[in-house]
Amino acid sequence: MRLSTTLLPLAALALVGAGPAPSTYGEADFTRVAKLDAHVHANRDAPDFLSVARKDGFELLSINVDYPDFPPLAVQARIAYKMHAADPKRFHFATTFSMDGFGGKNWTAQATRAVDDGFAHGAVAVKVWKNIGMIAKDTAGKRVFLDDPRFDPVMAHIQARGHPLIAHQGEPKNCWLPLDQMTTDNDRTYFSEHPEYYMYRHPEEPSYEQLMAVRDRFVARHPKLAFDGAHMASLEWSVDELAKFLDTYPNAMVDLAARMSQVQVQSNANRAKVRDFFIKYQDRLMYGTDLTDSPLDPNARAQNPPTTGNFTKEADDMWRSDWRYLATPLSQPIAAIKADAPGLALPRAVIDKIYYTNARRFFHLKG
């Protein structure tokens, strides 16, 4: 069969017009690219979170947390089970355990039962929170740290079940600085509203360096346990320090939740350095926000990130802002740093990993 001579020029023009695929995404690609927010908190039995996630092309990993400002653990679990059952391909969740009674003879069995119940309902990970190291005490009244060997049986059980641990240890380094020396307004707001977590006001409490050393000892103690250092492993202030952590512990990943503004401070100082970090460690980073959909409470204290009362708009705005920063070269004003932040324009392949494939691989997601 021979092509008509009148069609040949059109075919040639089509090939020329197609050209090579662009190396980076644009803002118009936002909704069509598969994405997964690997650090959110769905604390309300309502359709809003899944609705905006579907609209914007996101899967969600909702993390249950032993946090007094959240609903009780049993309520968090019930909501997670229900939302996962309603949309198992889009809504994933991590379970947790209570620190109540730690050091007592029944605590290990209770914690193991709690994580197993979560796994039975579809949990893909277990979360431990900053209360370990900063708040929790054992039955003898002694402060508990994550490298305490009494955690070993539970960690061994999580590892044997083939699930990762998500660990929020410590706080942003800003937590140990005076308000006027903090690098971001969101940290100033959060620690002003949560003085019990503002370590600058509590010099008697563990130092930032002590908590990071505990975290490192824990990761070294469990080299076969897949470890997700939540919130950039509390090394958000320095991509150099985070690189050292990732180089030292090959079983570790980190998520970016609630730390984008600290990254933007660094990229405004040296964009090439931060961009090179994301490209070099593209297999070790997972996108996350810390978006929290909790029951509206006019007396609630500030969250980090702050809530506006219009959750779906808050989620959409944050997701689009982060996409603009990570995926495109475009600049935008960032209120938390009182400056514009030019985008990193990461390559498409890097964006695909950070936004989707890394989390699906790390958490063994199917479907």
N, C-alpha and C positions, 0 to 999 in steps of 0.2 A: 504494500500500500504506500502511495507517494503523497506527501503533504502538498496541498495547494500552494503555489508560489505566492499567493496573496496572504497566506497565513504565516509564512516563514518570517517576515519582518516583525509581525506581532509577537511571535513566540520568542524571537531574539530579544525584543524590547522587554518582554516580561521577565526574562532571565536577568537582563541587565538591571531592571528596576528592583528586583528582589534584593540583590546585594547580600553581603554577609549579615548575619544576625548581630544586633548591637551587643556589646560586651556587658552593659549594665542595664538594669531595669529603670523605668520611669515611674512617675506617680500614677499614670494611667494603668500600670500593671498591678497595682496594689490588690484589687479584689480578685483578680484571676489567678494569682500565684498561690499555691498551697502553702499554708502557714500553720504554726502551732505555738500558742502561747503556753510555755512550759512552767508558768508560775502565776496562778491566779487563785482566788478564794471565793467560791460560790457558797455564800452563807445564807441565801434566801431562797425559799421554795417558790420560784417565779420563773417565767419563760424568758425574761429579758436578756440574760447573759447568752443563752444559746441562740436567741434570735439575732442579736448583733454579731455573734460569731459566725453564724451562717451567712449573714449579709456581707461580711467583710472577708470571708474565706478562711476562717480560723478553726482549728481544733483547739481544745482547752485541756490543760492539766490542772485541776483544782486540788489544792493542797489543804488537808485538814491539819489544824495546829492547836497545840495545847496552850492557848493564849486567852487570858481572862477577858479581853475586850471582844472576843468572838463568842458566838453561841456555844453552849456546852458541847463537849465532844460527841455525845450521843446524838445531838441535833445535827451537828455537822455531818456525821456519818449517815444519818437518815437522808439528808438532802443529797449527798453525793451518790448514795445507792440509787435513789429515785432518778436523778438526772442521768446517771450512767445507763440505767436500764431503759430510759426513754430514748437515748441517742448514743449507743455504745461506740459508734465510729467517730463521733465528734467530741464526746465528753469523757475524759479520763480523769482518774483521781488518785491521790496518795493518801494513805491512812496514817495513823499515828497511835501513840499510847500515852497514858497519863503517867506523870511522875509521882502521883500520890502514893505514899507508902514505900518509896524507894528505900531499899535496905532491909525491908521486912521480909519474912520468910516466904510470903506469897507473891511478892512483886514480880519476879521473873515469870512465873506462870501466868499472872494476870496480863502482863505486857505481851507475852507470846500469844495468848488467846485473843487479845485485841487486834494484833496485826493479822492473825490468821482469819479472823472474822472479816477484816477488810479485804484480804486476798480472796476470800470466798465470794465476795460481792463484786470482785473485779478490780481491786486496787492494783496499781502497777508499781508502787514504791511506798516507802515509809519515810515520814518526816520527823526530824528532831529539831527543836526550836532553841532559841537563845536563852530560855529559862534554865537550860542545862549550862552551868558555868556562871550565870549572872543572877539567878534567883533561887532555883530549886535546892532544897536541903534533904538529907537523908533522915531516917527515923531518929538518929542520934543528934540531929540539929546541925550537921556538918554540911558545908557547901559541896555540891556535886558537880564534877567536871566530866566532860565526854570521854576522857581517857581512863575513867574509873573502870577497873576490871570487872565490876559487877554488871556492866553492860554487855560483857562478852557473850554470854549465852544467847541473848536476844539478837545481837548482831550476827552471830553464827547462824541462828535460825533464819534471819532475813536473807543472808547469803545463800544458805542451803535451798531456800525457796526460789532463788534466782532473781531476786528483786533488788533494785538499787536503794541506797539511803540518800535522802535529801537532808542536808544539814545546814541550818542557819546558826552559825556560831559567831559570837561577838556582834559588833555593830559597825557602821561606817567609822572610819578613823576620826571623822568630824565629832563623833560622840565624846571624844576625850579632849576636845579643844574648846576654848571660850567661844561664845556665840559670834563674836566679831572676827574670829579667825577661821570659822567654818567656810567651806568653799561653795556651798549651795544653800539657797533659801529654804528648800524643802526640808533639809536637815535641821535648819534653825527652827522651823515651825514644829517639826515632829518632836524634837527634844525639849523645846519649850513647853509643849503640851504633855510630854511624858517625862517629867523630871525624875521619876524612879529609874528610867533607863538612861538618863543623861549622866554618864560616868565622870565628866569633868566636875560635877557637883558631889561626887562620891569617891574621893581619893582613897578611901579605905577599901574600895572594891577592886577586883582584879583589873590589871592594866590591859590595854589593847594587846601589847606584846605577849603577855601571859596567855590570853585567850587564843591568839594565833598559834602559839607554841603547843597548847593543848590540842587544838585542831590538827596540827601537823603530826603530833604523836599518835593521835587516833587513826589518821589515814595510814600512817606507817605500820601501825599495829594490825590493820586489817587490809593487807595488800590485795586480796582477792574480792573484796567487797566493792562493788561499783558505787562510786561516791560522787554526788552532785553538791558542789559548794554553792549553796544558794547565795544570791546577791553578790556575785563575783567573788565568792569565798571571803567577803569582807576585805578584799584587797582592791577595792574599786578606785582607790586614790592613785594607784600606780600600775600601769600595764607592765612595767618592768618587774615589779614584785609578783604580779599574777603570772607572768611568764615563768619565773623561777619556780613557783608552786606547781604549775602544770608540767614543767620539765622534771621535777623531782618525783611527782606522784602520777604514774601513767594510768592508774585506775580512776583518776579524778576528771570530772567535767565541771563546768560552772555555768550558771545561768546569769542573765543580765538584769534580773528583776529589780526595779526601783533604784537602779544605779546609773541610768543613762546620762543624767546631768553631770555626774562626776566624770564620766568618760568624755563628755563634751567640753568640760573644763580643760582636760588634757589635750583633746584634739584642737581646741582653739590655740593652745600653746605650741603644739607640734602635730599638725594634721598627718603628715607622712608617717610619723612614728606610730600613731594610733592605728592608722589604716594598715600599716605593715603588720602590726600585732594581730589584727583580725584576720588577715590573710594567712599568716603563719600558723595560727591556732584555729583555723576554720573548722577542724574536726573536733574541737574540745569546747565549743561555745554553744549555748542554747538560748534562743530568744525567750524573754519572759518580762512581765510587767509588774506583778504584784497587785493587779487590779482586784479590788475587793467589793463584792456585791453583798452588803450586809443589810439587815433590816434598818430602815431609816430611824435614827434616834437623834432628836434635836439636842440631846445632852451629850452625845458622843464626842470624844476628843479627836483631835486631828489624826488622820491616817497618813501613811506615807506610801503611795502618793495620796494627796488630799482628795476628799470626796466633794462633789458639787451638788448632790441631790438629784442629778439627772444622769443615772448610771450609763445608759446606752450611749449618750453623747460623750460622756467622759471616756468610755472605752474606745469609741470610734476615733475621737480626737487623739488619744494617746497612741493608738496603733498607727494612725496615719502620720503623726509626727515622727515616730520612731522609724517608720518606713522611709520617710523623706530623708532622715538623717543617715540611715545605714545604706540605703539602696541607691540614692540619687546624689548628685553634686549640689543640689539646691540648698540655699541658706534659709534659716528661719529664726525668729526670735524665741529664745528660751527664757521664760520668766525666772526659773530657779537660779540661773547664773547671770541674769541681767545683761545678756549679750546675745548676739546672733551666733548661730552655730552652722557653719557650712557642712554639707553632707559629705560622707566618706566615699560614696559611689563605689561600694564594694562590687566585685564581679558577680555576675549572675550565679555562677556555681557556688560561690561563697555564701551568698544570700540564701540559696536553696538549702544549704547545709545548716546554717545558723537558725534559719526560720522553720525548718521542717525535718530534714532527714536525720540530723544528729539526735533530736529528741525521740523520734520514732525508733531509731536503732537502740539508743541507750535504755529506753523504757520498754523495749521489746513489744512495741505496739503492732497489732495485726489488723488486717482489713484495709 
